[in-house]
Amino acid sequence: MTTGIVVQYTGLLRNSDHDLWVRLRELLRGQGLDPEGTVVVDLLQESLSSEEGQVVSAEGRVYRFSLTFDPEREDGARDARLGRWRDVTDSWRDGALARRTEFAFAWKSRVEP
């Protein structure tokens, strides 16, 4: 399941037309990341109005973040806001997503030039 999440979510980031994934692409670009070279380690719903995520950038940096939105609005995901953006490149090995992040790096090196 761990490997499937990385592959599936990365595919959604790059190709989905669902509002949340479209918005996440926009927000990542705003942080200087290219969604086509970014690998999604996880995007987990924390509450009805927030998601917690982690990505590996094309350059190999690891970032954790939150997305918040208004679940009462039909198009609430279109206005999702990025919060708690932090570079965890030097500390991800100590986190709960360490194994999945290791897989993300390995998968990224196999599928991308």
Biopython code that builds the backbone (N, CA, C, O; Angstrom):
import numpy as np
from Bio.PDB.StructureBuilder import StructureBuilder

atoms = [
    (1, "MET", "N", (0.823, -1.206, 0.000)),
    (1, "MET", "CA", (0.000, 0.000, 0.000)),
    (1, "MET", "C", (0.867, 1.269, 0.000)),
    (1, "MET", "O", (0.540, 2.246, -0.674)),
    (2, "THR", "N", (1.959, 1.248, 0.750)),
    (2, "THR", "CA", (2.829, 2.409, 0.839)),
    (2, "THR", "C", (3.314, 2.849, -0.540)),
    (2, "THR", "O", (3.246, 4.032, -0.876)),
    (3, "THR", "N", (3.793, 1.918, -1.324)),
    (3, "THR", "CA", (4.308, 2.270, -2.640)),
    (3, "THR", "C", (3.196, 2.745, -3.554)),
    (3, "THR", "O", (3.394, 3.651, -4.365)),
    (4, "GLY", "N", (2.027, 2.138, -3.426)),
    (4, "GLY", "CA", (0.895, 2.528, -4.253)),
    (4, "GLY", "C", (0.460, 3.956, -4.019)),
    (4, "GLY", "O", (0.062, 4.645, -4.959)),
    (5, "ILE", "N", (0.527, 4.409, -2.788)),
    (5, "ILE", "CA", (0.128, 5.781, -2.466)),
    (5, "ILE", "C", (1.037, 6.775, -3.180)),
    (5, "ILE", "O", (0.555, 7.746, -3.763)),
    (6, "VAL", "N", (2.329, 6.544, -3.140)),
    (6, "VAL", "CA", (3.273, 7.459, -3.788)),
    (6, "VAL", "C", (2.996, 7.532, -5.284)),
    (6, "VAL", "O", (2.918, 8.622, -5.851)),
    (7, "VAL", "N", (2.850, 6.392, -5.913)),
    (7, "VAL", "CA", (2.624, 6.345, -7.361)),
    (7, "VAL", "C", (1.264, 6.956, -7.709)),
    (7, "VAL", "O", (1.162, 7.777, -8.621)),
    (8, "GLN", "N", (0.225, 6.551, -6.980)),
    (8, "GLN", "CA", (-1.119, 7.049, -7.267)),
    (8, "GLN", "C", (-1.225, 8.551, -7.042)),
    (8, "GLN", "O", (-1.727, 9.271, -7.905)),
    (9, "TYR", "N", (-0.757, 9.031, -5.892)),
    (9, "TYR", "CA", (-0.892, 10.454, -5.586)),
    (9, "TYR", "C", (-0.036, 11.321, -6.498)),
    (9, "TYR", "O", (-0.433, 12.433, -6.844)),
    (10, "THR", "N", (1.133, 10.826, -6.891)),
    (10, "THR", "CA", (1.968, 11.581, -7.821)),
    (10, "THR", "C", (1.274, 11.680, -9.174)),
    (10, "THR", "O", (1.306, 12.729, -9.817)),
    (11, "GLY", "N", (0.650, 10.596, -9.602)),
    (11, "GLY", "CA", (-0.123, 10.631, -10.839)),
    (11, "GLY", "C", (-1.269, 11.626, -10.759)),
    (11, "GLY", "O", (-1.533, 12.352, -11.718)),
    (12, "LEU", "N", (-1.950, 11.664, -9.620)),
    (12, "LEU", "CA", (-3.040, 12.623, -9.437)),
    (12, "LEU", "C", (-2.521, 14.056, -9.450)),
    (12, "LEU", "O", (-3.134, 14.936, -10.054)),
    (13, "LEU", "N", (-1.395, 14.291, -8.786)),
    (13, "LEU", "CA", (-0.816, 15.636, -8.790)),
    (13, "LEU", "C", (-0.540, 16.088, -10.218)),
    (13, "LEU", "O", (-0.828, 17.231, -10.573)),
    (14, "ARG", "N", (-0.005, 15.235, -11.008)),
    (14, "ARG", "CA", (0.411, 15.614, -12.362)),
    (14, "ARG", "C", (-0.733, 15.652, -13.366)),
    (14, "ARG", "O", (-0.650, 16.379, -14.357)),
    (15, "ASN", "N", (-1.808, 14.880, -13.135)),
    (15, "ASN", "CA", (-2.803, 14.711, -14.192)),
    (15, "ASN", "C", (-4.252, 14.955, -13.814)),
    (15, "ASN", "O", (-5.082, 15.132, -14.705)),
    (16, "SER", "N", (-4.590, 14.972, -12.544)),
    (16, "SER", "CA", (-5.999, 15.048, -12.152)),
    (16, "SER", "C", (-6.587, 16.428, -12.408)),
    (16, "SER", "O", (-5.915, 17.447, -12.250)),
    (17, "ASP", "N", (-7.864, 16.440, -12.808)),
    (17, "ASP", "CA", (-8.567, 17.709, -12.952)),
    (17, "ASP", "C", (-9.480, 17.976, -11.758)),
    (17, "ASP", "O", (-10.293, 18.900, -11.796)),
    (18, "HIS", "N", (-9.354, 17.183, -10.708)),
    (18, "HIS", "CA", (-10.090, 17.410, -9.474)),
    (18, "HIS", "C", (-9.570, 18.696, -8.825)),
    (18, "HIS", "O", (-8.365, 18.944, -8.793)),
    (19, "ASP", "N", (-10.487, 19.500, -8.315)),
    (19, "ASP", "CA", (-10.137, 20.831, -7.790)),
    (19, "ASP", "C", (-8.967, 20.825, -6.813)),
    (19, "ASP", "O", (-8.098, 21.694, -6.892)),
    (20, "LEU", "N", (-8.929, 19.865, -5.897)),
    (20, "LEU", "CA", (-7.874, 19.859, -4.886)),
    (20, "LEU", "C", (-6.496, 19.655, -5.524)),
    (20, "LEU", "O", (-5.531, 20.314, -5.138)),
    (21, "TRP", "N", (-6.402, 18.750, -6.494)),
    (21, "TRP", "CA", (-5.117, 18.499, -7.135)),
    (21, "TRP", "C", (-4.714, 19.647, -8.048)),
    (21, "TRP", "O", (-3.533, 19.983, -8.132)),
    (22, "VAL", "N", (-5.675, 20.249, -8.729)),
    (22, "VAL", "CA", (-5.382, 21.427, -9.557)),
    (22, "VAL", "C", (-4.840, 22.546, -8.665)),
    (22, "VAL", "O", (-3.842, 23.189, -8.994)),
    (23, "ARG", "N", (-5.502, 22.764, -7.549)),
    (23, "ARG", "CA", (-5.074, 23.817, -6.623)),
    (23, "ARG", "C", (-3.706, 23.503, -6.030)),
    (23, "ARG", "O", (-2.876, 24.401, -5.891)),
    (24, "LEU", "N", (-3.457, 22.243, -5.680)),
    (24, "LEU", "CA", (-2.151, 21.884, -5.128)),
    (24, "LEU", "C", (-1.050, 22.158, -6.149)),
    (24, "LEU", "O", (0.022, 22.637, -5.778)),
    (25, "ARG", "N", (-1.288, 21.867, -7.412)),
    (25, "ARG", "CA", (-0.287, 22.201, -8.444)),
    (25, "ARG", "C", (0.017, 23.693, -8.441)),
    (25, "ARG", "O", (1.179, 24.096, -8.495)),
    (26, "GLU", "N", (-1.035, 24.513, -8.377)),
    (26, "GLU", "CA", (-0.847, 25.965, -8.348)),
    (26, "GLU", "C", (-0.031, 26.387, -7.133)),
    (26, "GLU", "O", (0.884, 27.202, -7.243)),
    (27, "LEU", "N", (-0.364, 25.834, -5.986)),
    (27, "LEU", "CA", (0.320, 26.213, -4.748)),
    (27, "LEU", "C", (1.784, 25.769, -4.757)),
    (27, "LEU", "O", (2.655, 26.496, -4.280)),
    (28, "LEU", "N", (2.056, 24.584, -5.294)),
    (28, "LEU", "CA", (3.444, 24.123, -5.382)),
    (28, "LEU", "C", (4.255, 25.020, -6.309)),
    (28, "LEU", "O", (5.402, 25.355, -6.012)),
    (29, "ARG", "N", (3.652, 25.409, -7.441)),
    (29, "ARG", "CA", (4.344, 26.354, -8.338)),
    (29, "ARG", "C", (4.668, 27.650, -7.603)),
    (29, "ARG", "O", (5.736, 28.231, -7.792)),
    (30, "GLY", "N", (3.740, 28.096, -6.768)),
    (30, "GLY", "CA", (3.951, 29.311, -5.989)),
    (30, "GLY", "C", (5.117, 29.189, -5.018)),
    (30, "GLY", "O", (5.700, 30.195, -4.613)),
    (31, "GLN", "N", (5.457, 27.964, -4.644)),
    (31, "GLN", "CA", (6.599, 27.720, -3.760)),
    (31, "GLN", "C", (7.879, 27.424, -4.549)),
    (31, "GLN", "O", (8.924, 27.126, -3.971)),
    (32, "GLY", "N", (7.775, 27.512, -5.880)),
    (32, "GLY", "CA", (8.938, 27.291, -6.726)),
    (32, "GLY", "C", (9.157, 25.842, -7.124)),
    (32, "GLY", "O", (10.228, 25.513, -7.633)),
    (33, "LEU", "N", (8.185, 24.964, -6.914)),
    (33, "LEU", "CA", (8.310, 23.562, -7.290)),
    (33, "LEU", "C", (7.593, 23.296, -8.601)),
    (33, "LEU", "O", (6.523, 23.847, -8.859)),
    (34, "ASP", "N", (8.183, 22.454, -9.419)),
    (34, "ASP", "CA", (7.574, 22.031, -10.669)),
    (34, "ASP", "C", (6.754, 20.772, -10.380)),
    (34, "ASP", "O", (7.332, 19.741, -10.038)),
    (35, "PRO", "N", (5.434, 20.826, -10.508)),
    (35, "PRO", "CA", (4.608, 19.648, -10.221)),
    (35, "PRO", "C", (4.978, 18.427, -11.074)),
    (35, "PRO", "O", (4.787, 17.290, -10.641)),
    (36, "GLU", "N", (5.499, 18.655, -12.270)),
    (36, "GLU", "CA", (5.877, 17.529, -13.138)),
    (36, "GLU", "C", (7.096, 16.778, -12.612)),
    (36, "GLU", "O", (7.308, 15.621, -12.975)),
    (37, "GLY", "N", (7.884, 17.404, -11.779)),
    (37, "GLY", "CA", (9.055, 16.747, -11.213)),
    (37, "GLY", "C", (8.923, 16.455, -9.732)),
    (37, "GLY", "O", (9.858, 15.952, -9.109)),
    (38, "THR", "N", (7.764, 16.769, -9.163)),
    (38, "THR", "CA", (7.524, 16.581, -7.736)),
    (38, "THR", "C", (6.854, 15.230, -7.500)),
    (38, "THR", "O", (5.968, 14.827, -8.252)),
    (39, "VAL", "N", (7.283, 14.542, -6.454)),
    (39, "VAL", "CA", (6.702, 13.261, -6.068)),
    (39, "VAL", "C", (5.951, 13.462, -4.756)),
    (39, "VAL", "O", (6.483, 14.033, -3.805)),
    (40, "VAL", "N", (4.719, 12.988, -4.719)),
    (40, "VAL", "CA", (3.901, 13.109, -3.515)),
    (40, "VAL", "C", (4.171, 11.904, -2.610)),
    (40, "VAL", "O", (3.939, 10.759, -2.999)),
    (41, "VAL", "N", (4.655, 12.173, -1.418)),
    (41, "VAL", "CA", (4.875, 11.120, -0.428)),
    (41, "VAL", "C", (3.542, 10.761, 0.219)),
    (41, "VAL", "O", (3.229, 9.585, 0.406)),
    (42, "ASP", "N", (2.762, 11.785, 0.558)),
    (42, "ASP", "CA", (1.461, 11.549, 1.186)),
    (42, "ASP", "C", (0.633, 12.821, 1.143)),
    (42, "ASP", "O", (1.166, 13.930, 1.113)),
    (43, "LEU", "N", (-0.668, 12.640, 1.141)),
    (43, "LEU", "CA", (-1.635, 13.717, 1.324)),
    (43, "LEU", "C", (-2.771, 13.081, 2.103)),
    (43, "LEU", "O", (-3.559, 12.310, 1.555)),
    (44, "LEU", "N", (-2.848, 13.405, 3.370)),
    (44, "LEU", "CA", (-3.753, 12.735, 4.292)),
    (44, "LEU", "C", (-4.755, 13.712, 4.868)),
    (44, "LEU", "O", (-4.386, 14.774, 5.369)),
    (45, "GLN", "N", (-6.016, 13.350, 4.795)),
    (45, "GLN", "CA", (-7.062, 14.202, 5.362)),
    (45, "GLN", "C", (-6.940, 14.190, 6.883)),
    (45, "GLN", "O", (-7.008, 13.135, 7.513)),
    (46, "GLU", "N", (-6.763, 15.358, 7.455)),
    (46, "GLU", "CA", (-6.650, 15.514, 8.902)),
    (46, "GLU", "C", (-7.986, 15.870, 9.537)),
    (46, "GLU", "O", (-8.264, 15.491, 10.674)),
    (47, "SER", "N", (-8.803, 16.597, 8.798)),
    (47, "SER", "CA", (-10.132, 16.981, 9.269)),
    (47, "SER", "C", (-10.982, 17.257, 8.042)),
    (47, "SER", "O", (-10.514, 17.093, 6.915)),
    (48, "LEU", "N", (-12.208, 17.667, 8.245)),
    (48, "LEU", "CA", (-13.069, 17.980, 7.110)),
    (48, "LEU", "C", (-12.551, 19.152, 6.293)),
    (48, "LEU", "O", (-12.907, 19.307, 5.125)),
    (49, "SER", "N", (-11.709, 19.979, 6.908)),
    (49, "SER", "CA", (-11.249, 21.187, 6.221)),
    (49, "SER", "C", (-9.733, 21.258, 6.029)),
    (49, "SER", "O", (-9.205, 22.313, 5.677)),
    (50, "SER", "N", (-9.029, 20.142, 6.258)),
    (50, "SER", "CA", (-7.575, 20.227, 6.097)),
    (50, "SER", "C", (-6.966, 18.887, 5.696)),
    (50, "SER", "O", (-7.480, 17.813, 6.010)),
    (51, "GLU", "N", (-5.854, 19.005, 4.994)),
    (51, "GLU", "CA", (-5.041, 17.868, 4.556)),
    (51, "GLU", "C", (-3.608, 18.160, 4.970)),
    (51, "GLU", "O", (-3.179, 19.314, 4.982)),
    (52, "GLU", "N", (-2.876, 17.114, 5.308)),
    (52, "GLU", "CA", (-1.453, 17.230, 5.604)),
    (52, "GLU", "C", (-0.701, 16.494, 4.508)),
    (52, "GLU", "O", (-1.071, 15.380, 4.135)),
    (53, "GLY", "N", (0.354, 17.114, 3.992)),
    (53, "GLY", "CA", (1.072, 16.492, 2.900)),
    (53, "GLY", "C", (2.574, 16.560, 3.035)),
    (53, "GLY", "O", (3.125, 17.314, 3.837)),
    (54, "GLN", "N", (3.220, 15.740, 2.215)),
    (54, "GLN", "CA", (4.670, 15.766, 2.121)),
    (54, "GLN", "C", (5.034, 15.441, 0.678)),
    (54, "GLN", "O", (4.449, 14.545, 0.069)),
    (55, "VAL", "N", (6.002, 16.174, 0.137)),
    (55, "VAL", "CA", (6.447, 15.971, -1.241)),
    (55, "VAL", "C", (7.962, 15.978, -1.303)),
    (55, "VAL", "O", (8.646, 16.495, -0.419)),
    (56, "VAL", "N", (8.466, 15.381, -2.386)),
    (56, "VAL", "CA", (9.890, 15.448, -2.718)),
    (56, "VAL", "C", (9.975, 16.250, -4.016)),
    (56, "VAL", "O", (9.352, 15.894, -5.015)),
    (57, "SER", "N", (10.742, 17.322, -3.993)),
    (57, "SER", "CA", (10.862, 18.180, -5.173)),
    (57, "SER", "C", (11.786, 17.551, -6.214)),
    (57, "SER", "O", (12.506, 16.594, -5.927)),
    (58, "ALA", "N", (11.754, 18.096, -7.408)),
    (58, "ALA", "CA", (12.629, 17.624, -8.487)),
    (58, "ALA", "C", (14.096, 17.708, -8.074)),
    (58, "ALA", "O", (14.918, 16.913, -8.528)),
    (59, "GLU", "N", (14.420, 18.664, -7.218)),
    (59, "GLU", "CA", (15.801, 18.860, -6.766)),
    (59, "GLU", "C", (16.160, 17.982, -5.573)),
    (59, "GLU", "O", (17.299, 18.008, -5.107)),
    (60, "GLY", "N", (15.193, 17.198, -5.072)),
    (60, "GLY", "CA", (15.470, 16.300, -3.960)),
    (60, "GLY", "C", (15.240, 16.891, -2.584)),
    (60, "GLY", "O", (15.673, 16.314, -1.587)),
    (61, "ARG", "N", (14.568, 18.028, -2.510)),
    (61, "ARG", "CA", (14.223, 18.619, -1.213)),
    (61, "ARG", "C", (12.895, 18.005, -0.753)),
    (61, "ARG", "O", (12.048, 17.664, -1.578)),
    (62, "VAL", "N", (12.721, 17.867, 0.551)),
    (62, "VAL", "CA", (11.501, 17.294, 1.115)),
    (62, "VAL", "C", (10.770, 18.390, 1.885)),
    (62, "VAL", "O", (11.353, 19.073, 2.726)),
    (63, "TYR", "N", (9.483, 18.542, 1.580)),
    (63, "TYR", "CA", (8.663, 19.581, 2.205)),
    (63, "TYR", "C", (7.410, 18.974, 2.814)),
    (63, "TYR", "O", (6.785, 18.084, 2.237)),
    (64, "ARG", "N", (7.057, 19.475, 3.991)),
    (64, "ARG", "CA", (5.783, 19.135, 4.637)),
    (64, "ARG", "C", (4.928, 20.390, 4.614)),
    (64, "ARG", "O", (5.439, 21.510, 4.626)),
    (65, "PHE", "N", (3.612, 20.183, 4.582)),
    (65, "PHE", "CA", (2.708, 21.324, 4.487)),
    (65, "PHE", "C", (1.304, 20.910, 4.893)),
    (65, "PHE", "O", (1.004, 19.729, 5.068)),
    (66, "SER", "N", (0.464, 21.905, 5.036)),
    (66, "SER", "CA", (-0.954, 21.652, 5.239)),
    (66, "SER", "C", (-1.736, 22.416, 4.176)),
    (66, "SER", "O", (-1.289, 23.447, 3.673)),
    (67, "LEU", "N", (-2.891, 21.897, 3.852)),
    (67, "LEU", "CA", (-3.844, 22.563, 2.969)),
    (67, "LEU", "C", (-5.122, 22.751, 3.771)),
    (67, "LEU", "O", (-5.614, 21.810, 4.394)),
    (68, "THR", "N", (-5.657, 23.960, 3.756)),
    (68, "THR", "CA", (-6.937, 24.195, 4.417)),
    (68, "THR", "C", (-7.917, 24.764, 3.403)),
    (68, "THR", "O", (-7.538, 25.493, 2.486)),
    (69, "PHE", "N", (-9.184, 24.415, 3.588)),
    (69, "PHE", "CA", (-10.221, 24.845, 2.658)),
    (69, "PHE", "C", (-11.562, 24.801, 3.372)),
    (69, "PHE", "O", (-11.673, 24.262, 4.473)),
    (70, "ASP", "N", (-12.566, 25.364, 2.745)),
    (70, "ASP", "CA", (-13.909, 25.416, 3.305)),
    (70, "ASP", "C", (-14.723, 24.243, 2.752)),
    (70, "ASP", "O", (-15.124, 24.274, 1.589)),
    (71, "PRO", "N", (-14.973, 23.211, 3.561)),
    (71, "PRO", "CA", (-15.702, 22.043, 3.070)),
    (71, "PRO", "C", (-17.188, 22.306, 2.836)),
    (71, "PRO", "O", (-17.867, 21.505, 2.193)),
    (72, "GLU", "N", (-17.693, 23.416, 3.353)),
    (72, "GLU", "CA", (-19.104, 23.756, 3.180)),
    (72, "GLU", "C", (-19.397, 24.283, 1.776)),
    (72, "GLU", "O", (-20.530, 24.217, 1.298)),
    (73, "ARG", "N", (-18.370, 24.802, 1.133)),
    (73, "ARG", "CA", (-18.539, 25.328, -0.229)),
    (73, "ARG", "C", (-18.290, 24.223, -1.236)),
    (73, "ARG", "O", (-17.343, 23.450, -1.089)),
    (74, "GLU", "N", (-19.112, 24.141, -2.238)),
    (74, "GLU", "CA", (-18.958, 23.116, -3.272)),
    (74, "GLU", "C", (-17.596, 23.217, -3.957)),
    (74, "GLU", "O", (-16.991, 22.199, -4.291)),
    (75, "ASP", "N", (-17.118, 24.435, -4.164)),
    (75, "ASP", "CA", (-15.831, 24.641, -4.818)),
    (75, "ASP", "C", (-14.750, 25.066, -3.823)),
    (75, "ASP", "O", (-13.796, 25.747, -4.196)),
    (76, "GLY", "N", (-14.898, 24.669, -2.568)),
    (76, "GLY", "CA", (-13.958, 25.077, -1.519)),
    (76, "GLY", "C", (-12.516, 24.701, -1.793)),
    (76, "GLY", "O", (-11.603, 25.438, -1.420)),
    (77, "ALA", "N", (-12.295, 23.557, -2.442)),
    (77, "ALA", "CA", (-10.922, 23.122, -2.721)),
    (77, "ALA", "C", (-10.214, 24.060, -3.693)),
    (77, "ALA", "O", (-8.986, 24.153, -3.679)),
    (78, "ARG", "N", (-10.974, 24.752, -4.535)),
    (78, "ARG", "CA", (-10.356, 25.697, -5.485)),
    (78, "ARG", "C", (-9.658, 26.847, -4.775)),
    (78, "ARG", "O", (-8.747, 27.469, -5.322)),
    (79, "ASP", "N", (-10.097, 27.122, -3.549)),
    (79, "ASP", "CA", (-9.510, 28.214, -2.773)),
    (79, "ASP", "C", (-8.630, 27.708, -1.629)),
    (79, "ASP", "O", (-8.352, 28.451, -0.687)),
    (80, "ALA", "N", (-8.195, 26.462, -1.704)),
    (80, "ALA", "CA", (-7.356, 25.905, -0.635)),
    (80, "ALA", "C", (-6.146, 26.799, -0.402)),
    (80, "ALA", "O", (-5.594, 27.392, -1.328)),
    (81, "ARG", "N", (-5.759, 26.873, 0.841)),
    (81, "ARG", "CA", (-4.607, 27.683, 1.233)),
    (81, "ARG", "C", (-3.498, 26.781, 1.768)),
    (81, "ARG", "O", (-3.755, 25.783, 2.441)),
    (82, "LEU", "N", (-2.297, 27.147, 1.462)),
    (82, "LEU", "CA", (-1.128, 26.415, 1.922)),
    (82, "LEU", "C", (-0.708, 26.965, 3.274)),
    (82, "LEU", "O", (-0.642, 28.179, 3.467)),
    (83, "GLY", "N", (-0.429, 26.083, 4.192)),
    (83, "GLY", "CA", (0.019, 26.507, 5.513)),
    (83, "GLY", "C", (1.115, 25.593, 6.029)),
    (83, "GLY", "O", (1.343, 24.510, 5.491)),
    (84, "ARG", "N", (1.777, 26.032, 7.056)),
    (84, "ARG", "CA", (2.831, 25.260, 7.723)),
    (84, "ARG", "C", (3.835, 24.658, 6.738)),
    (84, "ARG", "O", (4.286, 23.527, 6.920)),
    (85, "TRP", "N", (4.179, 25.407, 5.708)),
    (85, "TRP", "CA", (5.163, 24.955, 4.719)),
    (85, "TRP", "C", (6.530, 24.923, 5.379)),
    (85, "TRP", "O", (6.999, 25.937, 5.897)),
    (86, "ARG", "N", (7.168, 23.765, 5.362)),
    (86, "ARG", "CA", (8.500, 23.693, 5.968)),
    (86, "ARG", "C", (9.373, 22.677, 5.233)),
    (86, "ARG", "O", (8.907, 21.634, 4.775)),
    (87, "ASP", "N", (10.626, 23.014, 5.142)),
    (87, "ASP", "CA", (11.627, 22.160, 4.518)),
    (87, "ASP", "C", (12.097, 21.167, 5.583)),
    (87, "ASP", "O", (12.663, 21.563, 6.602)),
    (88, "VAL", "N", (11.860, 19.882, 5.342)),
    (88, "VAL", "CA", (12.263, 18.841, 6.292)),
    (88, "VAL", "C", (13.321, 17.924, 5.678)),
    (88, "VAL", "O", (13.466, 16.769, 6.077)),
    (89, "THR", "N", (14.050, 18.456, 4.706)),
    (89, "THR", "CA", (15.053, 17.668, 4.011)),
    (89, "THR", "C", (16.058, 17.052, 4.981)),
    (89, "THR", "O", (16.486, 15.915, 4.785)),
    (90, "ASP", "N", (16.430, 17.776, 6.005)),
    (90, "ASP", "CA", (17.433, 17.280, 6.942)),
    (90, "ASP", "C", (16.856, 16.432, 8.068)),
    (90, "ASP", "O", (17.615, 15.865, 8.853)),
    (91, "SER", "N", (15.535, 16.332, 8.166)),
    (91, "SER", "CA", (14.945, 15.605, 9.302)),
    (91, "SER", "C", (13.894, 14.561, 8.925)),
    (91, "SER", "O", (13.363, 13.903, 9.820)),
    (92, "TRP", "N", (13.569, 14.376, 7.640)),
    (92, "TRP", "CA", (12.494, 13.458, 7.272)),
    (92, "TRP", "C", (12.764, 12.029, 7.699)),
    (92, "TRP", "O", (11.822, 11.268, 7.919)),
    (93, "ARG", "N", (14.023, 11.647, 7.823)),
    (93, "ARG", "CA", (14.369, 10.269, 8.211)),
    (93, "ARG", "C", (13.890, 9.922, 9.613)),
    (93, "ARG", "O", (13.758, 8.748, 9.956)),
    (94, "ASP", "N", (13.629, 10.943, 10.422)),
    (94, "ASP", "CA", (13.161, 10.719, 11.787)),
    (94, "ASP", "C", (11.643, 10.763, 11.901)),
    (94, "ASP", "O", (11.100, 10.559, 12.987)),
    (95, "GLY", "N", (10.956, 11.023, 10.805)),
    (95, "GLY", "CA", (9.511, 11.198, 10.841)),
    (95, "GLY", "C", (8.739, 9.923, 10.562)),
    (95, "GLY", "O", (9.306, 8.893, 10.198)),
    (96, "ALA", "N", (7.440, 10.020, 10.742)),
    (96, "ALA", "CA", (6.539, 8.885, 10.543)),
    (96, "ALA", "C", (6.492, 8.427, 9.089)),
    (96, "ALA", "O", (6.122, 7.285, 8.817)),
    (97, "LEU", "N", (6.857, 9.288, 8.163)),
    (97, "LEU", "CA", (6.802, 8.943, 6.738)),
    (97, "LEU", "C", (8.165, 8.560, 6.164)),
    (97, "LEU", "O", (8.361, 8.624, 4.950)),
    (98, "ALA", "N", (9.094, 8.168, 7.007)),
    (98, "ALA", "CA", (10.460, 7.878, 6.559)),
    (98, "ALA", "C", (10.502, 6.772, 5.504)),
    (98, "ALA", "O", (11.150, 6.942, 4.471)),
    (99, "ARG", "N", (9.838, 5.661, 5.734)),
    (99, "ARG", "CA", (9.880, 4.555, 4.762)),
    (99, "ARG", "C", (9.239, 4.964, 3.442)),
    (99, "ARG", "O", (9.757, 4.653, 2.370)),
    (100, "ARG", "N", (8.129, 5.651, 3.524)),
    (100, "ARG", "CA", (7.452, 6.082, 2.300)),
    (100, "ARG", "C", (8.300, 7.108, 1.548)),
    (100, "ARG", "O", (8.326, 7.109, 0.317)),
    (101, "THR", "N", (8.991, 7.978, 2.281)),
    (101, "THR", "CA", (9.857, 8.971, 1.648)),
    (101, "THR", "C", (11.042, 8.292, 0.975)),
    (101, "THR", "O", (11.439, 8.686, -0.122)),
    (102, "GLU", "N", (11.608, 7.282, 1.617)),
    (102, "GLU", "CA", (12.688, 6.514, 0.991)),
    (102, "GLU", "C", (12.207, 5.905, -0.319)),
    (102, "GLU", "O", (12.911, 5.955, -1.327)),
    (103, "PHE", "N", (11.002, 5.328, -0.305)),
    (103, "PHE", "CA", (10.459, 4.767, -1.533)),
    (103, "PHE", "C", (10.269, 5.854, -2.584)),
    (103, "PHE", "O", (10.557, 5.635, -3.761)),
    (104, "ALA", "N", (9.789, 7.020, -2.172)),
    (104, "ALA", "CA", (9.562, 8.120, -3.121)),
    (104, "ALA", "C", (10.861, 8.494, -3.827)),
    (104, "ALA", "O", (10.872, 8.709, -5.038)),
    (105, "PHE", "N", (11.950, 8.569, -3.074)),
    (105, "PHE", "CA", (13.250, 8.872, -3.683)),
    (105, "PHE", "C", (13.665, 7.766, -4.657)),
    (105, "PHE", "O", (14.129, 8.049, -5.762)),
    (106, "ALA", "N", (13.499, 6.516, -4.248)),
    (106, "ALA", "CA", (13.897, 5.399, -5.103)),
    (106, "ALA", "C", (13.046, 5.358, -6.369)),
    (106, "ALA", "O", (13.573, 5.175, -7.467)),
    (107, "TRP", "N", (11.745, 5.526, -6.221)),
    (107, "TRP", "CA", (10.845, 5.505, -7.374)),
    (107, "TRP", "C", (11.144, 6.661, -8.318)),
    (107, "TRP", "O", (11.169, 6.497, -9.538)),
    (108, "LYS", "N", (11.371, 7.830, -7.733)),
    (108, "LYS", "CA", (11.679, 9.031, -8.527)),
    (108, "LYS", "C", (12.929, 8.784, -9.376)),
    (108, "LYS", "O", (12.965, 9.161, -10.547)),
    (109, "SER", "N", (13.933, 8.166, -8.803)),
    (109, "SER", "CA", (15.178, 7.941, -9.558)),
    (109, "SER", "C", (14.991, 6.912, -10.680)),
    (109, "SER", "O", (15.731, 6.937, -11.663)),
    (110, "ARG", "N", (14.020, 6.016, -10.547)),
    (110, "ARG", "CA", (13.756, 5.010, -11.585)),
    (110, "ARG", "C", (12.917, 5.543, -12.734)),
    (110, "ARG", "O", (13.117, 5.144, -13.881)),
    (111, "VAL", "N", (11.983, 6.440, -12.445)),
    (111, "VAL", "CA", (11.033, 6.867, -13.472)),
    (111, "VAL", "C", (11.354, 8.206, -14.129)),
    (111, "VAL", "O", (10.736, 8.580, -15.126)),
    (112, "GLU", "N", (12.306, 8.911, -13.574)),
    (112, "GLU", "CA", (12.625, 10.236, -14.127)),
    (112, "GLU", "C", (14.102, 10.306, -14.476)),
    (112, "GLU", "O", (14.944, 9.733, -13.785)),
    (113, "PRO", "N", (14.402, 11.004, -15.539)),
    (113, "PRO", "CA", (15.816, 11.122, -15.960)),
    (113, "PRO", "C", (16.647, 11.890, -14.963)),
    (113, "PRO", "O", (17.846, 12.074, -15.170)),
]
sb = StructureBuilder()
sb.init_structure("model")
sb.init_model(0)
sb.init_chain("A")
sb.init_seg("    ")
for serial, (resi, resn, name, xyz) in enumerate(atoms, 1):
    if name == "N":
        sb.init_residue(resn, " ", resi, " ")
    sb.init_atom(name, np.array(xyz, "f"), 0.0, 1.0, " ", f" {name:<3s}", serial, name[0])
structure = sb.get_structure()
